[in-house]
């Protein structure tokens, strides 16, 4: 059974930083391109960053230059370093394979990030 567990979220002031982690079990992490998604209140879940098996990365324009995605295949872990956070980054953050469908059974509970003063 595949399980993806996200953690590291919290309340942070504008301009602050957070590092999210996603640990996978029941999955051979290294064979998948992986992504970080987020869902803000009243909006659909969107892919904001992804990383290929070999480490190539892509970012949504809204986070480019501020967020960095990385992976440690040996630890089955995906990371998202988030800097210069602003209120628009407030959302629940999820990890999954790149281009995961909405009905993917691998969606976890996500981790809440709230940017507020």
C-alpha positions in Angstrom: 0.0 0.0 0.0 1.4 3.3 -1.1 1.4 6.1 1.5 2.7 9.7 1.0 3.0 11.7 4.2 3.7 15.4 4.1 4.9 17.5 7.0 6.7 20.7 7.9 3.9 23.2 7.4 2.9 25.8 9.9 2.3 29.5 10.5 4.9 31.8 9.2 5.2 35.6 8.7 5.4 37.2 5.3 8.9 37.0 4.0 9.7 33.9 6.1 10.7 30.4 5.1 9.6 26.8 5.5 10.9 23.5 4.4 8.3 20.8 3.6 9.1 17.1 3.5 7.2 14.2 2.0 8.0 10.6 2.9 6.8 7.8 0.8 6.3 4.2 1.8 5.2 1.2 -0.3 6.6 2.9 -3.4 9.9 2.8 -5.2 10.4 6.5 -5.1 13.3 6.6 -7.6 11.3 5.5 -10.6 8.8 8.4 -10.5 8.9 12.0 -11.4 7.4 13.7 -8.3 5.7 16.9 -7.6 4.5 19.3 -5.0 0.9 20.6 -5.3 -1.1 23.0 -3.3 -4.7 23.9 -2.8 -5.7 27.3 -1.6 -9.1 28.0 0.0 -11.8 28.1 -2.7 -9.3 27.0 -5.5 -8.4 23.8 -7.2 -5.3 21.9 -6.4 -2.4 22.9 -8.7 1.0 21.6 -9.4 3.6 24.1 -8.4 6.9 22.2 -8.7 8.1 18.9 -10.1 11.3 17.0 -10.3 12.2 14.2 -12.7 13.9 10.9 -11.7 17.2 12.4 -12.7 16.7 15.7 -10.8 15.5 18.1 -13.5 13.1 20.6 -12.1 10.2 22.8 -13.2 8.2 25.5 -11.4 5.0 27.3 -11.7 5.5 31.0 -12.4 4.0 31.9 -9.0 6.8 30.2 -7.1 9.7 30.4 -9.5 12.8 31.8 -7.9 11.4 31.4 -4.3 10.8 27.6 -4.0 13.2 24.8 -4.5 12.2 21.2 -5.0 14.6 18.4 -4.3 14.6 14.7 -3.6 16.5 12.0 -1.7 15.7 8.7 -3.4 17.6 6.7 -0.8 15.3 8.1 1.9 12.2 8.0 -0.3 11.8 11.7 0.6 10.8 14.8 -1.4 11.5 18.3 -0.2 10.2 21.8 -0.9 12.2 24.7 0.4 10.0 27.8 0.4 11.5 31.3 0.8 10.0 34.8 0.6 6.6 33.5 1.5 3.6 35.7 1.1 -0.1 35.4 1.8 -0.8 33.9 -1.7 1.2 30.9 -0.6 -1.3 30.0 2.1 -2.6 26.6 1.2 -2.6 22.9 1.9 0.5 21.4 0.3 0.6 17.9 -1.1 3.1 15.6 -2.8 2.4 13.0 -5.4 3.8 11.8 -8.7 4.0 14.3 -11.4 0.6 14.8 -13.2 -1.2 12.7 -10.6 -4.9 12.6 -11.3 -7.4 14.1 -8.9 -8.6 10.6 -8.1 -5.2 9.2 -7.4 -5.3 6.9 -4.3 -1.9 8.2 -3.3 -3.0 11.6 -2.1 -2.1 12.2 1.5 -3.6 14.6 4.0 -1.2 17.4 3.1 0.3 19.9 5.3 -1.1 23.3 6.0 1.0 26.4 5.3 -0.4 29.7 6.6 1.4 33.0 5.8 0.2 35.7 8.1 1.5 38.5 10.3 
